[in-house]
Amino acid sequence: MTDDNKTVTSDDVEYPLEALSETARAQLNNLTAVDEEIARLNAQLAIAHTARAAYASVLKSELPKGKKLRLAPVRPQLPMHEERYRIPLPYA
């Protein structure tokens, strides 16, 4: 949609806004609102990813250095749907 020409383009076809039905204009407004919400959520997700990487980096720097501890494997293994509980640490 452009403000200059007051048209909306769908499938490479331009439509004047005044030719749209009230329902079509309402759906256009809904699409605009949803696109704005998706952009806002993507920004929040980027912030969360950055914070997670920072926390993982600090955690890695705080882990004991030198002597490696040998731990028994955790039983039972986490199910595949619970991979979110594993903490992949960034490379140093």
C-alpha positions as semicolon CSV with decimal commas, in nm:
position;residue;x (nm);y (nm);z (nm)
1;M;0,000;0,000;0,000
2;T;0,133;0,345;-0,086
3;D;0,007;0,672;0,056
4;D;0,104;0,867;-0,257
5;N;-0,126;0,680;-0,497
6;K;-0,360;0,537;-0,233
7;T;-0,350;0,194;-0,386
8;V;-0,293;-0,156;-0,261
9;T;-0,103;-0,414;-0,465
10;S;-0,187;-0,783;-0,454
11;D;-0,038;-1,040;-0,692
12;D;0,121;-0,758;-0,896
13;V;-0,217;-0,591;-0,952
14;E;-0,283;-0,243;-0,813
15;Y;-0,623;-0,158;-0,670
16;P;-0,736;0,192;-0,574
17;L;-0,833;0,207;-0,207
18;E;-1,165;0,368;-0,286
19;A;-1,253;0,062;-0,498
20;L;-1,214;-0,172;-0,200
21;S;-1,512;-0,287;-0,001
22;E;-1,540;-0,201;0,368
23;T;-1,448;-0,562;0,449
24;A;-1,141;-0,550;0,224
25;R;-1,026;-0,224;0,388
26;A;-1,077;-0,378;0,733
27;Q;-0,868;-0,681;0,631
28;L;-0,598;-0,449;0,496
29;N;-0,590;-0,273;0,833
30;N;-0,573;-0,613;1,006
31;L;-0,277;-0,717;0,787
32;T;-0,098;-0,392;0,867
33;A;-0,154;-0,441;1,241
34;V;-0,034;-0,802;1,227
35;D;0,277;-0,705;1,028
36;E;0,359;-0,441;1,290
37;E;0,310;-0,696;1,570
38;I;0,534;-0,949;1,393
39;A;0,805;-0,682;1,359
40;R;0,772;-0,595;1,729
41;L;0,792;-0,962;1,831
42;N;1,095;-1,019;1,607
43;A;1,269;-0,728;1,779
44;Q;1,185;-0,879;2,119
45;L;1,313;-1,218;2,004
46;A;1,641;-1,061;1,887
47;I;1,679;-0,902;2,231
48;A;1,613;-1,237;2,400
49;H;1,865;-1,418;2,175
50;T;2,128;-1,154;2,255
51;A;2,062;-1,183;2,628
52;R;2,076;-1,563;2,613
53;A;2,410;-1,556;2,433
54;A;2,547;-1,315;2,694
55;Y;2,424;-1,532;2,983
56;A;2,572;-1,845;2,823
57;S;2,904;-1,666;2,769
58;V;2,922;-1,555;3,132
59;L;2,825;-1,905;3,249
60;K;3,099;-2,057;3,035
61;S;3,357;-1,816;3,177
62;E;3,249;-1,907;3,531
63;L;3,280;-2,284;3,486
64;P;3,581;-2,445;3,655
65;K;3,897;-2,431;3,445
66;G;4,173;-2,687;3,406
67;K;4,073;-3,012;3,571
68;K;3,776;-3,159;3,393
69;L;3,514;-3,318;3,610
70;R;3,387;-3,654;3,495
71;L;3,020;-3,686;3,560
72;A;2,809;-3,993;3,520
73;P;2,566;-3,969;3,231
74;V;2,227;-3,843;3,326
75;R;1,967;-4,117;3,312
76;P;1,720;-4,116;3,150
77;Q;1,820;-3,906;2,852
78;L;1,602;-3,606;2,783
79;P;1,329;-3,677;2,529
80;M;1,375;-3,503;2,195
81;H;1,094;-3,258;2,270
82;E;1,283;-3,139;2,578
83;E;1,595;-3,024;2,393
84;R;1,521;-2,673;2,519
85;Y;1,657;-2,777;2,859
86;R;2,004;-2,835;2,717
87;I;2,223;-2,526;2,723
88;P;2,443;-2,500;2,415
89;L;2,732;-2,273;2,504
90;P;2,897;-2,044;2,247
91;Y;3,252;-2,122;2,143
92;A;3,524;-1,930;2,323
